[in-house]
Amino acid sequence: MPVHSVPDRRGTAQRRRKLATLAGLCVAVGVMTTLVSYSVTLYRLFCQVTGAGGYTARAATDTATQSSRMVTVAFNTNVAPGMPWRFEPVQRQVRVHLGQDALVFFEAENLSDAPVVGHATFNVTPEKVGAYFKKIQCFCFTEERLAAHQKVEMPVDFFVDPRMGSDANTADVQTITLSYTFFTSRQPNDAEDLARFDQAQPSAAAGRELFATVCSTCHSLNANKIGPPLNGVVGRQAGSVSGYPYSSALTQAQVVWNAATLDKWLTNPRGFIPGTTMPLSIPDKVRRRDIIAYLETLQPRSGGPS
C-alpha cells in the first residue's frame, strides 16, 4: 500500500464534512431568506386565524344567533401620505346586537387627475375583540381602482360574533372601533374598479340590514314607535296611519309614497315637506336606494296599519 493513501482518505473525509457543513449553511440561509420574504404574509395569516393585533376575520355568511347584548361599532379612516384620496365613513358609528348582520358605507374620492389604485389595511380596537369581528363583504379584500375625480360609496357587511358575550376577557367592551388606512397599491394590475358599487342594482337585502341599523330606532313594521309603522308604506298616502300623531304639515301634504317621493323625503324631509318634524335625513344615494328597495317589498300585515 502506498504511504500517502491514508492521508488522502482523511483529506477526502474532511472535504466531505466541509461540503456538508456548507450545504447545511446554504439550506439554513435559504430557509431564513424565505421566512423573511414571507414574514408579512405568514403574520397576516396568523392574525387572520387568531385575531391577533386586532385583525378581523372573514366569514361567508352570518349564521350566528343574535344576542341581546349590544355594542357600538365606530369607524375611523385614514389615507397614507402622498395618496390623493379623500376617504371617510358615511356614518360615524352604529349600534348593533352581537350576531346582527350590519351594513355600513364608506366614501372614497380620487382628488387627482389620473386613476389611482389603492389597497386598504384594517384592524379593530380593542385588539382582544379581533377574533370576534367578522366581515362578510369589504373593499379591503381586493386592490381597488378609482378613476380621476371619481367618488363612490363602498359597503362593508359585518357582524360581531355572539361568542364574545361569553368571553370574560371582553365583558368590559362597550365600543369597538374599526379602522382603515388606504395605501397606494403595489399590485395595480390586480385591481377591481370601485365603480361597480355605484353601478350595482338596488338591493332589498342590503336595505333590510340598513333599516335595522338606520331606521329601526324610530320605526317598526307594524306598530307605532317614535315614527309610524312602515309595512305597506309604498303606495300609502302620507300621514294616513290611524292612531299616529302626525304633524299637520304631513297630514295636509297630499303625498303618496313611492320610490321618487321616498327618495326626496329621505334626502331632505323638511325641504320636501316644510313644517314636518322628521329629524333624520340620508344624504348618500346608495343607502337611500337600498332602503327604498326594501320598503317596496313590505306589505301591510292583515289587520295592521294600511
LUMTIRO-931346 format. One record per atom (N, C-alpha, C, CB): x, y, z. Coordinates in steps of 0.02 Angstrom, whole numbers, plus 32768, in hexadecimal, padded with zeros to 4 digits. Glycine has a CB too. Layout:
<sites>
XYZ;...
</sites>
This chain:
<sites>
802B7FC48000;800080008000;802D803E8000;7FCF8001803E;801E80717FD6;804780AE7FD4;804380D28017;803080DC7F9C;807880F88027;807C811B8067;80488152806C;80C281398070;803681728032;800B81AC8035;7FC0819A8034;801A81DA7FFA;7FAD815C8034;7F668149802D;7F3B815C8069;7F6080FF8022;7F56815680A5;7F2F816880E1;7F2081B380E4;7F5381538121;7F5481DE80DB;7F46822680DA;7F13823880A5;7F86824D80CF;7F148217806A;7EE482278035;7E9C8219804D;7EF381FF7FF5;7E9581DE806F;7E5181CE8087;7E3A820080BC;7E4F818680A4;7E68821580E8;7E568247811B;7E44828980FA;7E918251814C;7E6B829C80C6;7E5C82DB80A4;7E1982DA8081;7E9382EB8071;7E0982A08064;7DC882998043;7D8F829F8075;7DC48256801D;7D96827F80AF;7D63828280E3;7D5982CA80FC;7D758254811E;7D9182EE8105;7D8C8334811B;7D68835F80E8;7DD283508129;7D78835480A8;7D57837B8074;7D0C836E8073;7D76836C802F;7CFA832E807D;7CB2831D807E;7C8E833E80B9;7CA982D18082;7CB0833F80F3;7C928360812E;7C8983AB8121;7CBD8355816D;7CBB83C98101;7CB7841180F2;7C7E841F80C1;7CFA842B80D5;7C7983F3808D;7C4383FC805D;7BFE83F3807D;7C4C83CA8023;7BFA83C180AB;7BBB83B680CE;7BA983F280F9;7BBE837780FA;7BDC840D811C;7BD084498146;7BBB8484811B;7C10845C816D;7BDD848D80E1;7BCC84C580B4;7B8584BD8099;7BFE84C9807A;7B74847E8086;7B308472806D;7AFC848180A3;7B29842A8055;7B0B846D80E1;7ADD847A8118;7AD484C48123;7AF5845A8157;7B0C84E9811F;7B0785328127;7ADE855180EF;7B4D85518128;7AE7853880B2;7AC085538079;7A7685478082;7AD885338037;7A65850A809A;7A1F84FA80A8;7A03852880DE;7A1684B080BD;7A2985338113;7A13855E814A;7A0885A58132;7A47855E8183;7A3885BE8109;7A30860280EE;79F3860680C1;7A70861680C7;79E885D18098;79AE85D0806D;796D85D28094;79AF85938041;796A85A980CA;792E85A880F3;792285EC8114;793385728129;7958860B812D;7952864C814D;793B8680811B;79948661816E;7957867E80DE;794486AE80AB;78FA86A78099;796F86A6806C;78E486688093;789D865B8083;7870867580BB;789286108079;7883866880FA;785A86808132;785686CB8133;787686678173;788F86ED8126;788F87368124;7862874F80EC;78D68752811C;7868872F80B1;784287448076;77F7873E8083;7856871C8039;77E3870980A7;779C86FC80B1;7785870C80F8;778D86B480A2;77AE872F811D;779C873C8163;775C8764816A;77D587618187;77548797813E;771787BF8141;76DA87948132;771B87FA8110;76E0876B80FC;76A8873F80EA;7699870D8121;76B7871B80A9;76CE86EE813D;76C486BD8172;76A486DD81B0;7706869C8185;76BC871A81C1;769F873C81FB;7656874E81EE;76C8877C820B;7647876381B0;76028773819F;75D5873581A6;75FD87908158;75EE86FC818D;75C786BF8193;75BD86AC81DC;75EA8686816E;75F286B38205;75EC86A5824C;75B786D2826C;763086AF826F;75B98713825B;758987428278;754287338261;759B878A8265;7539871E8221;74F7870E8209;74D986D48230;74F986FE81BF;750386A48241;74EA86698265;74DC867982AF;751D86308260;750886A082CE;750486AA8316;74E486EC832A;754786A68334;74DF871D82FB;74C7875F830D;74FB8789832F;748B875A8339;753B8773832F;757087988350;757987DC832E;75B28771834F;758E880E8357;759B8850833C;755C88748326;75C9884B8303;7522885D833C;74E4887E8328;74CF886D82E1;74EA88C7832F;74EE883982C4;74DD88258280;74998803827F;751387F68262;746E88178251;742B87FB824F;742A87BB8226;73FA882E8231;73F58794822F;73ED8755820B;73BC875F81D1;73D4871D8239;73C0873181A0;739387338167;736186FA816C;73BB872F8125;73228708815B;72EE86D5815E;72C686D6811D;72BF86E1819B;72AD869C8109;7285869880CC;723F86B480D7;7281865080B4;722186A58110;71DE86BC8121;71DA86C4816D;71A8868B8108;71A386E38183;719586EA81CA;716186B581DD;717D873281DC;7177868081FD;7149864C8213;7141864C825F;7161860781FB;715D867F827F;715C868282C8;7116869482E2;718F86B582E1;7108867E831E;70CA86918340;70D386D48361;70B5865B8374;70A687028353;70AE8747836E;70A5874783B9;707A8776834D;70D2876C83DB;70D187728423;70AF87B28439;7119876F843F;709987B38477;707A87F18491;70AE882684A1;705187E184CF;70EC881184AB;7121884184BB;7130886D847E;7161881C84D2;713A88AD848A;714888DC8454;718C88FD845F;711289128450;71AC89108427;71EA89368429;71E5896D83F5;72288908841B;720C89A18400;721289D683CF;724F89C883A4;72178A1C83F1;724789CB8362;727F89C38334;728C8A078314;7271898C82FE;72C68A248322;72DA8A648307;730B8A5A82CE;72F98A92833E;73138A8D82A3;733C8A868267;736F8ABE8262;730F8A868229;73AB8AAB824E;73E38ADA8248;74058ACE8205;74168AD38284;74168B0481E1;74348AFC819F;74708B2A8197;74008B0B8168;74A08B12816F;74DD8B398160;74F48B27811A;75158B2B8194;751D8B5380FC;75408B4480BE;758A8B4F80CB;75268B6F8082;75B48B2780A9;75FC8B2C80B1;76158B6E8094;76208AF18090;764C8B8980B0;76688BC68094;76768BBF804A;76A98BD980BA;76628BF28024;766E8BF27FDC;76388BD37FB2;76AD8BD07FCF;76078BB17FD2;75D18B937FAC;75998BC67FA2;75B68B537FCF;75878BD67F64;75598C0E7F58;750F8BFB7F5E;75658C2B7F14;74FD8BDB7F94;74B78BC77F9F;749B8BEA7FDC;74B28B7B7FA6;74598BF67FDA;74328C068016;740D8BC68027;74018C43800A;740E8BB38065;73F28B72807A;73D28B7C80BF;742A8B3A807C;73908B7380C2;736C8B818100;73338B4F810A;73508BC88100;73208B428149;72E48B198155;72A58B428148;72E38AFD819D;72738B24812A;72338B468120;72108B508163;72068B1F80EF;72168B1F8190;71FA8B2481D3;72348B1C8205;71C28AEE81DF;72338B438239;726A8B418269;72678B048296;72698B7F8294;722C8AEA82A3;72268AAF82CD;71E18A9182C4;72338AC08317;71DA8A5182D7;71998A2F82D8;71958A078319;718F8A00829A;715889FB832E;714C89D4836A;712E89918354;711C89FA839C;714D89598366;71378918834D;713588E58385;716589008315;710B88B2837C;710B887883A8;7144884A8393;70C7885283A5;7160882583C1;718F87F183AF;716A87BE8383;71AD87CE83EF;718987AD834B;7169877E831C;713F87A082E7;7140874E8341;713487E282EC;710A880582BC;71338816827E;70ED884582DB;711888048244;713888158204;712D886081F7;711C87E981C9;7164888581F0;715F88CE81E7;718288E381A7;717D88F38224;716589148185;7182892E8148;719089798152;71528923810B;71CE898D8145;71E189D3814C;720689E8810C;720D89DF818B;720F8A2A8103;722D8A4380C6;72668A7380D4;71F98A65809A;72978A7180A7;72CF8AA080A8;72D28AC28064;73128A7B80B8;72E78B018065;72EB8B278027;73348B368016;72C48B69802D;73468B297FD8;73898B387FBF;73858B657F82;73B08AF67FAE;73B28B947F7E;73B48BC27F44;73FC8BCC7F2F;73938C067F56;74098BC27EEE;744B8BCD7ED2;74518C177EC1;74578BA17E92;747E8C3B7EE2;74868C827ED9;74B68C947EA1;749D8CA27F19;74D38C627E80;75068C6E7E4D;74E98C6B7E07;753F8C3C7E54;75148C7B7DD6;75008C7B7D8F;750E8C387D6D;75248CB27D6B;75208C057D92;75318BC47D75;75138B8D7D9F;757D8BBB7D6E;75078B527D82;74EE8B1A7DAA;75218B067DDF;74DE8ADD7D7D;75088AF17E19;75348ADB7E4F;75198A997E6A;75388B117E88;75478A697E74;75358A297E91;754C8A287EDA;755489EE7E69;751E8A177F06;752E8A167F4D;752189D27F6C;75068A4A7F72;753E89C87FA6;7532898B7FCD;752989A08016;756D89577FC6;74F589878036;74E5899B807A;74FE896880AD;749A89A58082;7521897F80E0;75308956811A;74FD89678150;757A89628133;74F6893B8181;74C1894481B2;74D2892181F3;747E892B8197;74B289378228;74B589148268;747D892E8294;74FA891D828A;7471890A82CB;7440892282FC;7461892B833F;740588F08301;744789588366;745B896283AB;741D896283D7;748489A483B4;742389478414;745D89278431;747288E98409;744E8913847A;74B488DB8408;74CD88A483E0;74B0886183F5;751888A283E5;749B885A8434;7483881A844C;74418805842D;747B881D8497;741F88328409;73E0881F83E9;73EB880B83A0;73AE885883EC;7429880C8388;743687FD8342;741B87BA832C;748087FF8335;742187888356;740A87448343;73BE8740833D;742187128377;739987718359;735187708358;7332879C8322;73368784839A;735B87C68302;734087F582D0;734587D3828C;7367883982D1;730B87C6826D;7309879F822F;72EF87CB81F6;72DB87618237;731587CD81C0;730187F48185;72EC87C4814D;733A8822816D;72B187D18132;729687A980FB;72A887C880B8;724987A18102;72A2880980B3;72B2882E8076;72DA886B808A;72728842804F;731188788064;733A88B38074;736688C58038;736588A580B2;736D8905802C;739A891D7FF8;73E3890E8008;739189687FED;73F188FD8046;743688EF805B;744E88AB8044;743B88F480A5;742288828027;743788408012;745F88417FD0;73FB8813800A;745988787FAA;7478887B7F68;749A88BE7F5C;7443886F7F32;74C388C27F27;74DF89027F10;74A589277EEE;751C88F77EDE;74A189697EF9;7468898F7EE1;747F89CB7EB7;743E89A77F1B;746189D27E7C;74718A097E4E;743A8A3E7E50;747B89F07E06;744F8A7D7E55;74218AB57E53;74378AE47E1C;741E8ADA7E99;740A8AF37DEE;741B8B1E7DB5;74278B657DCD;73E38B1C7D81;74458B8D7DA1;74548BD37DB1;74148BF87DC6;74758BF67D75;74168C167E01;73DF8C3F7E1D;739F8C177E28;73D18C7A7DEF;73A38BD57E28;73698BAC7E35;735D8BA67E80;73728B677E16;731C8BA27E92;73098B9B7ED8;72D78B607EDC;72E98BDD7EF4;72E28B337F0B;72B68AFA7F13;72A98AEC7F5D;72D48ABB7EF1;72728AC87F69;72638AAF7FAB;726E8A637FAB;72198AC07FC0;72938A4B7FDD;72A88A057FDF;728B89E4801D;72F58A007FE0;726A89AA8015;724A8989804E;727A895C8075;720F895F8037;726D895580B5;728D892380DF;725688FF8105;72C189448111;725388BE80FC;72208894811C;7244886C8153;71FD886480E7;722D88728191;7250885281C9;7220883D81FF;7284888281E6;72398815822D;72168807826C;724987F982A2;71E487CA8264;7235880182DF;726087F18319;724887AF8335;725E882A834F;7274877E8336;7263873B834C;7246873C8393;72A1870D8349;720A871F839D;71EC871F83E0;721486F98414;71A7870183DD;724586D183FF;727086AF8430;729886E18459;729F867E840D;729F871E843F;72C187528466;729E875E84A8;72C58792843D;725D875384A9;7236875F84E6;7246872E851E;71EE875B84D6;726286F5850E;727386C48542;72BE86C58553;725F867E852C;72E386F48536;732A86FA8544;7334872D857C;7352870F8503;734B871685B6;7354874385EF;7386877A85DF;736B871C862C;73B4876D85B1;73E8879E85A0;73CB87D98579;741E877D8578;739087D1855B;737288078534;733288228554;736387EF84EE;732788108593;72EA882585B5;72E6887185BD;72E5880585FA;731F889285BD;732188DB85C7;731B89028586;736088EE85EA;731788E0854D;73188902850C;72D2891C84FC;733088D384D4;72CD895D84F6;728E897D84E3;7292899B849D;727C89B38515;72CF89AC8487;72D989CC8446;731389A98422;72E78A18844D;7308899983E3;733C897D83B7;734889B08380;73268937839A;738889BE8372;739889ED833D;73B889C78303;73C88A258356;739989CC82C9;73B489AE828C;73D989E58265;737B898E8260;741A89DA825A;74448A0D823A;745E89F481F7;747E8A218268;74608A2181C7;747C8A138185;74B08A488172;74448A0F814F;74E38A32814E;75118A60812E;751B8A4980E6;75568A638154;75128A7880B7;751D8A688070;75648A7C805D;74EA8A8C8042;75878A4E803C;75CA8A598021;75C78A527FD5;75FD8A28803F;75F68A727FB3;75FD8A677F6B;76128A1E7F60;76318A987F4C;75F089FC7F32;75FB89B57F29;763E89A67F07;75C389987F00;765D896F7F1B;769989567EFA;768889237EC4;76C989377F2C;764789127EBD;763188E27E8B;75F788FE7E63;761C889F7EAD;760289367E40;75CB89587E1D;75AB892E7DE7;75E389987E00;75CF88FE7DCB;75B288D57D96;757D88A47DAF;75E988AF7D72;757B889A7DF1;754A886C7E0E;750B888F7E27;756A88457E46;750388CE7E16;74CF88F77E34;748A88EB7E16;74E089407E2D;745788F47E40;741288F77E2A;73FD89407E2A;73E488CC7E59;73C9894F7E02;73B289947DFA;737D89A37E2F;739789A07DB3;738989D77E57;735989E97E8B;73178A017E6E;73778A1F7EB7;73158A117E2E;72D68A277E0F;72A189F17E13;72E28A3A7DC6;72B589B37E1F;7284897C7E22;725189877E5A;72A789397E2D;726489AB7E8F;723689B67EC5;720089E87EB2;725B89CF7F03;72138A1D7E8E;71E18A4E7E78;71B48A327E42;72048A8D7E5F;71CE8A037E1B;71A889E77DE2;717C89AD7DF7;71D889D17DAC;718289977E35;715B895D7E4D;7111896E7E4F;717389477E92;70E8893C7E44;709F89457E49;708B894C7E92;707A89097E28;705489717E9F;703C89767EE4;703189317F03;6FFA899F7EE7;7042892A7F42;703E88E97F64;700F88ED7F9F;708488D37F7A;6FD888C87F9B;6FAA88C57FD4;6FCA88A38010;6F6A88A07FC0;6FF588718003;7018884F803A;704588808060;704088138020;706B88A9803A;709488DC805B;7069890F807E;70C188FE8027;703089208060;70038950807F;6FE7893780C1;6FCB89618050;6FDB88F780C5;6FC288DA8103;6FF588E2813C;6FB2888F80FA;703588D7812C;706A88E0815E;7070892A8171;70AD88C58144;706B8955813F;7070899D814D;703589B48177;707389C5810B;6FFA899A8169;6FBF89AB8191;6FCB899B81DA;6F8189878177;6FEA896181E7;6FF6894B822C;702589798251;70128905822C;70578996822D;708889C1824F;70788A0B824A;70CC89B48233;70538A208216;70478A67820B;70018A7C8220;70518A7881C1;6FCF8A528213;6F898A67821B;6F658A498257;6F648A5581DD;6F7C8A0F8270;6F5489EA82A0;6F508A0B82E5;6F7089A582A8;6F7B8A3B82F3;6F758A5F8333;6F338A858336;6FAF8A90833C;6F1D8A9F82FC;6EE08AC882FA;6EA48AA382DC;6EED8B0682D2;6EB18A7082B3;6E7A8A4F828F;6E7C8A03829A;6E7E8A5E8245;6E4189E682A1;6E38899E829C;6E0D8991825E;6E18897F82DE;6DFE89538252;6DD689448217;6D8B89488225;6DE788FF81FD;6D7689368262;6D2E892F826E;6D14895482AB;6D1E88E78275;6D3D897E82CA;6D2689A18305;6D4489E78307;6D38897A8346;6D218A158328;6D3B8A588331;6D778A598360;6D048A86834C;6DAB8A7C834C;6DE28A8B8379;6DEA8AD78379;6E268A678363;6E268AF08374;6E2E8B38836B;6E0F8B4D832A;6E798B4C836E;6E168B2182F7;6DF68B2C82B6;6DC08AF982AA;6E2A8B2A827E;6D998B008275;6D638AD18266;6D7E8A8F824B;6D318AF08235;6D558A5A824A;6D6A8A1A822E;6D738A1F81E3;6D3789E2823F;6DA089F681C8;6DB289FE8181;6D9F89C38155;6DFB8A09817B;6D7F898F8171;6D65895C8145;6D32897A8116;6D458922816D;6D37896E80D5;6D08898880A4;6D0E89D28097;6CC4897A80BA;6D4789F180A9;6D4E8A3980A0;6D4D8A4E8057;6D8E8A5280C1;6D698A24802B;6D6A8A357FE3;6D238A2F7FC8;6D9B8A077FBB;6D0A8A657FAA;6CC68A687F92;6C958A867FC4;6CAE8A247F80;6CAD8A977FFF;6C828AB28034;6C838AFE8033;6C988A998079;6C4C8B1C8043;6C478B64804B;6C6F8B7A8089;6BFD8B7B8050;6C978BAD8082;6CBD8BC780BB;6C8E8BDE80F2;6CEC8C0180A5;6CA08BD08131;6C788BE7816A;6C378BC48173;6C6C8C2F8163;6C328B84815D;6BF08B63815D;6BEA8B28818C;6BE18B4C8119;6C1E8B1681B3;6C188ADE81E1;6BEE8AF2821D;6C5F8AC581F7;6BBA8ACE8229;6B8D8ADE8260;6BB08AD882A3;6B4F8AB1825F;6BA78B0A82CE;6BC28B078311;6C088B248319;6BC28AC18328;6C278B3982E2;6C698B5782E9;6C638BA382E7;6C998B3E82B1;6C848BC78316;6C7E8C10831A;6CAA8C3582E7;6C8E8C288360;6C968C3682A9;6CBD8C588275;6CBC8CA4827F;6CA38C478230;6CEE8CC58263;6CEC8D0E825F;6CB78D23822C;6D328D2B824D;6C9C8D5E8235;6C698D768205;6C878D7D81C0;6C4B8DB9821D;6CC88D8E81BC;6CE88D95817B;6CE58D538154;6D318DAB8184;6CEF8D1B8176;6CF08CDB8153;6CA98CC58141;6D128CA7817E;6C798CCF816E;6C348CB9815F;6C158CE28126;6C088CBE819E;6C2D8D1E811C;6C128D4980E8;6C3C8D4980A8;6C0C8D908102;6C6F8D1F80A6;6C9F8D23806F;6C848D07802D;6CDD8CFE8081;6C548CDA802E;6C3A8CBB7FF1;6C718C987FCA;6C178CF07FC5;6C9B8C737FEE;6CD28C4E7FCF;6CC48C037FD5;6D168C607FF1;6CCF8BDF7F9F;6CCB8B967FA0;6D128B7C7F9E;6CA18B7A7F63;6D228B4C7FCA;6D668B337FCE;6D758B017F96;6D738B138012;6DA78B127F6F;6DC28AE67F3C;6E0D8AF07F3A;6DA28AF37EF5;6E308AD07F0C;6E798AD47F0B;6E918B1C7F04;6E958AAA7ED2;6E6F8B437EDA;6E868B887ECF;6E798BB47F0C;6E628BA57E92;6E3D8BAF7F29;6E2E8BDA7F62;6E558BC47FA1;6DE38BD97F71;6E5F8B837FA8;6E888B6C7FE1;6ED08B847FDA;6E858B207FE7;6EEA8B857F9D;6F2E8B9C7F94;6F348BE67FA6;6F448B917F4A;6F048C0F7F93;6F058C567FA5;6EFE8C5E7FF1;6ECC8C7C7F81;6ED38C35800F;6EC68C398057;6F058C27807F;6E8D8C0A806A;6F258BF0806B;6F618BDA8090;6F9C8C088083;6F728B93807C;6F9E8C298049;6FD58C57803B;6FD08C968067;6FD48C6B7FF1;6F948CB1806D;6F8B8CF08092;6F418CF680A5;6FA28D2E8068;6F2B8CD580DB;6EE38CD480EC;6EC58D1980F7;6ED88CAA8129;6EEA8D458118;6ECD8D888126;6ED08DB580EA;6EF28DA88161;6EFB8DA580BB;6EFB8DCA807C;6EC48DB2804E;6F3F8DC38059;6EB68D718050;6E828D558025;6E3C8D67803E;6E898D098022;6E318D618080;6DF18D74809E;6DFF8DA580D7;6DC98D3580B7;6E018DE680CA;6E0F8E1780FE;6DDE8E118139;6E0D8E5E80E1;6DFA8E158175;6DD18E1181B1;6DCE8DCC81D0;6D8D8E2881A2;6DE98D9981AE;6DE88D5681CA;6E1A8D528204;6DF88D228195;6E108D228230;6E3C8D1A826A;6E6F8CE38261;6E128D0C82A8;6E728CC38227;6EA28C8E821A;6EE98CAA8221;6E988C7081D3;6F138C8E8251;6F548CAC825E;6F8D8C8E8235;6F648CA582A7;6F828C538217;6FBA8C2E81F8;6FB88C3481AD;6FB78BE4820D;6FF38C3D818F;6FFA8C398146;70318C088136;70098C808128;702F8BEE80F9;70628BBF80E1;707F8BDC80A1;70448B7780D5;70B58C0280A5;70CE8C26806A;70EE8BFA8036;70FE8C588080;71058BBE8048;71288B948018;70F78B697FF1;715C8B67803C;70FC8B6C7FAF;70CB8B4D7F82;70CA8B017F85;70D78B647F3C;71048AE27F91;71078A997F92;70DD8A7E7FCB;71508A817F99;70E38A9B8006;70BA8A83803E;70708A918031;70D08AA58080;70608ACA8015;70198ADA8007;6FFA8AA77FD7;70138B207FE9;701E8A987FA1;70018A6C7F6E;6FF58A267F8A;702E8A687F31;70238A0E7FB5;701A89CA7FD1;6FE389C98005;705C89B27FF0;6FDE89FC802E;6FA789FF805F;6F648A01803C;6FAF8A3C808E;6F5F8A298007;6F208A2E7FE1;6F1089EB7FC1;6F248A657FAC;6F4389C87FA6;6F3889867F88;6F1B89567FBC;6F7989697F6B;6F33895B7FFA;6F188931802F;6ED089458040;6F448936806E;6EC389868047;6E7F899D8057;6E4D89878021;6E7E89E9805E;6E6489827FE3;6E37896D7FAD;6E2289247FB4;6E5989777F69;6E4688FD7FDB;6E3488B77FE5;6E0288AC801D;6E73888E7FF2;6DF688E08046;6DCE88D88082;6D8488E08073;6DE2890980B7;6D5D88B2808E;6D1588B58086;6CF588BA80CB;6CFA88778060;6CBE88DE80D0;6C9E88E58112;6C8788A2812D;6C628915810F;6C928897816E;6C7B8859818E;6C30885A8193;6C9B885181D4;6C118821818A;6BC8881C818F;6BAF883881D0;6BB187D38187;6B83886A81CD;6B6988888209;6B9488BF8224;6B5F8856823E;6BCF88CC8204;6BFC88FF821B;6BF1894181F7;6C4488E98214;6C1F897181FF;6C1889B181DE;6C1889AA8193;6C4F89E081F4;6BF589D48171;6BF289D48128;6C038A17810D;6BAE89BE8110;
</sites>
